Amino acid sequence: MELEQVRVFLAVAEELHFGRAAERLHMAQPPVSRIVRRLEHDLRAELFVRSTRNVRLTEEGRALIGPARDMLETARRAEFAVRAASRGEVGQVRVAYAGASTHVLIGVLAREVRSRYPGIDFGLYSQNFALPALGKVLRGEVEISLGRWDFVPGGVRTRVIAEEDLMLAVPTSHRLASLSEVRMADLAGEPFVALPPHEGSVLGDRLRRLSLEAGFEAEIVQVVPDSWTAMALVGAEVGCSLTLSSVAANVSDPNVRFLKVLDPTLPVQLRMAWVDDDNNMALRAVLWLAESVWPSL
């Protein structure tokens, strides 16, 4: 059965008049009659009883109405799905993000995507560190990654969505806790709590550079898996920690004070990254929406 046959059959079945069905379909009556006869031939069943006065459905014709309507509805849904996919309104977009500081940002985008594009399967994958999140993009395991990288390999597009200040987290009992700003030289001899020193670690790089430029090597007394744990240990007076202004904005601990680091250094930029040659139309839709949620700097 062809969709044109189904549409013509339903029009005649609902109007019970070939002329009115033809008008409804914006067709001449003879083609309508031919299509119905062809359908009856294909199905080897008489669908209508015709007379000079009226048209009536046969039992076979009445039995066909429900399946015929289902066929048209299925065709309509299929057409809608294809058009929605071509506009990027359906599909899958997975996002890997790193650190406590991006939770609020990613939540804003997730709400917008689910409101604007409910047909997109928007998956979120929290990573402890930025480098593994970037690796997922390169391997095709996710479509977008959020993180802080000083170097991005070829084939990856990035856009800066935030610039952050370096902050020093100290316990409230610390001798510098009453200050609002510090220089790294003020921290000589202090114990530090730090994230693991993996390749590409922006905070690890900044801590090494700033302390060496200030004339000392930072003494790391404990390595922790994430910023939340680092701040908890700072509050417990285990040591101080070099962190970011976004962490300070998202951590509420009465036992921790955050001081801005005045030493000049490379800017710390939060970026979103994606593979440039990805033809995922849902990704294009999310990238467009992200531009309005997180304007480029």
N, C-alpha and C positions, 0 to 999 in steps of 0.2 A: 504494500500500500504506500502510495506517495502522499506527501503532505497536502498537495493540491487536491487530490481526490478526497482526502479526509475533510478539508475545509469545505469543499463543495457539498459533500454528503451532509455535513452538519447543518449547513445553511438550508438545504432542502428539507432536512428532517425537522428543523425548528420552524420553518415557514410553512411547510406542507403545501408549497406552491413553487413551481419551477420559475415562473416569471418574477415573483418577489425575491426569490433566492438569487436570481441573476442580478437584479437591481442592487441588492445588498452587497454582492460581490463585485459590483461594477463590471459585469460581464454581459455579453449577449446570451439569450436563452439557449440557442442551439449548442454552444460549447458546454454549457452546464449539463444539458441532457446527455451529450456524448460522454462526458467525464463520469457521470453516474452509471451509464450503461457499461462503460469500460470497467468500473469498479465492480459492478455486479458480475461481469464476465470473469474478472480475476478471482473473485471470491466464490464463484460458482453458486451464487445465491441471489434470489430476488429480494431487493431491499425495500422497494416501494410498490404499492398497488396503484396503478394509474388509471384514471377514467377521464372522460371529458369534463366531469364536474369537480372532482377532487383528487387529492393524492393522500394515500395512507401508508404508514409504515407497516411492513410485515413483521413477524416475530423476529426474523433475522435482522431486520433493520433496527428494531428496538434494542436488540442485543448488542448492536455495534455502537450505539451512542456513547456509552460509558468509556469503552476502550478508545474510541475516536477522540473524545475530549482529553483523555489521558495522554494520547499521542501529541496533541497540539500543545498541551501544557509542558510536556517533556521537551518538545522542540523549543518552546519559549524559554524555558530555563537554560537549555543548552546555549541558545543565542545570547542570553543575558550573561552567562558565565564567561563565554568567549569575549564578549565586549568588555566586561568588567576586568578580565585578565589583561586585555590589551591596554586598558587605562591604568593598570597597576592597582586595581581595587581588590584583587584577591591574590593569594600566593603566600609565600613564607619569607619572613625576614628575621634573622637571628642576630642578636646583639651581645657581644662580650664586653664587659666593662671591668675596670680595675679600681679597687679601693673604696673606702668608706665615703670619700668625698664626692663620688659620682652618683650615689644612690638617689639623691633628690632630683638631680638633672634627668636621669634616665626614667624616673617615675613620671615626670612631666611629659616627656615624649611618649611614653607608653599610654598614658591617658588620652593624648591627642590622637594617636594612631587608632586606638580602639573606638574612639568617638567618630573619627572621620572615615576610617577604613575598617569596618567591622569584619570584612571578609579576609583581612590579612592576618595570618597566624604569626603573631609577634612574640618571639621567644627571647627570654633574657637569661644570660649566663654570667654569673658573677665570678670574676677571677681575682686572685689575691694580688696579682702583679700585672703590669701593662704588657710586658714582653710576651707572655703566653697568650694574652688577648690578641695581640697583633699576629702571632703565629696562627691562630685559628682563622683569621681572615686569609692569610696566605695559603693555607691548606684547604680553603673552601668550606670549613666547618661552620663558619658564621659569615654573614654578609657585611656587618658593621662592627667595628671595635672602637671603644673609647679608652684613651690612655694618654700618657705623657711620654713622648719619645724625642730624644735629641737627634736620632737618625731613623729614617724610614726607607726601606728598600724600594728599588724601582718597581713599577707596576702597581703601586699602591697610591691612591689619591688620599689626601688628608685635608682637613679644614679646621682651623683654630676656632674653638668655641668659648675658650676662657683663658685668661692669663692670671696666674696666681703668685702671691708673695710667699717667700720662705718665712716660716715662723719657727720659733724655738719654744717647745713645750717644756715647762718646768713645774715642779710641785709648788704648792702655795707656800711651803716652808722654805723655799730656796732663797738665797741671798739676793737674787735678781728679780724676784717675783713682783716687786713693787714697780718695776720699770715697764715701759710700753715698747721700748726698742733696745736692741743689744747689737754688739759686734762679736764676731766669733772669737776674737782675742780674749773677750771676757769669759769664755768657756774653757780656757786652757786648764787641763787637769781634771775636768768634770767627767763623770761616767756618762755614757750614752746608751740609750736603747735604740736599736735600729732594725730596719727591715733587712732581709737576707741580701748579701752583696752579689746578686746575680747580674749577668751581663745586661746592660741597657737600663739599669736602675737609676732613674733620675735623682732621687733623693740620696742614694748611696754615693753617686758621683759628686753631687753638690757638697755633701758632708766631707768627703775626702779633699776636694779642692779647697773649700773654704778654710778648713782647719789647717791644711798645709800652708796656705797663703798667710794664715794668721800666726804661723810659727810653731805649730804643734800637730801631733797626729791624734785624732780623736780615739779615745779609749772606749771601745764598744764592750759593755759588760753583759749585754743580753741581746740576742737576735730573736725577733718575734715575727709571726706569720702575717700580721696585718696591722693597720693603723689603730683599730679599736683596741687591740691588745697593747700596743705601744703606749697609748694614752692611759690605759689602766695602770700600767707599770710606772709611768711617770707620776700618776696620782699616788701610787704606793711608795714613792720616794726611792725607786730603784735607780733612776737616772733621769737625765733630760733627753729630749728627742727632737731632731730636726724634722719638721713637717710642713704642711701647706696651709694657706689661709682658708681653703675650702674645708679642710679637716677641722680647723678651729671653729668654723661656722656651723659644723654639723655635730660636734662633740660637746655635750653638756656635762661637765664633771667639776664639781665645786673644789676639787683638790688639785686642779690643773690651771695654770696660767699660760697664756700665749703671748709671746713677745716677737715683734717684727724684727727680722734680721736685716741690718743695714748694709752689710758687705755687698759690693757690686758682684753680680754673677749673671750667667745666661738666664733669660726669662724662662719660667716654667709654664709651658703651654699645654692645656688640655685639648686634645685633638680627637676628631672622629676620623676613622680610616675605613676605606672600602677598596675593593679591587676595581680598577678602572674599566676593564673589559667585561664586566658582569652585565648580562642582558636581562636580568631579572627585573621585570617591569614593576613589581611590588617594591623592590629596592629603590627604584627611581622615585616612586611615590613617597616613600618614607624619607628619602634624602631631601625631596622638595619640602615636605612638612617640617623636617628638622631645621631647615633654613629659617623658617618662621618662628620655630620654638627657640632655637639657639642661633641668633644672627651671627654671621662671620665677624670677626674682629679685624 
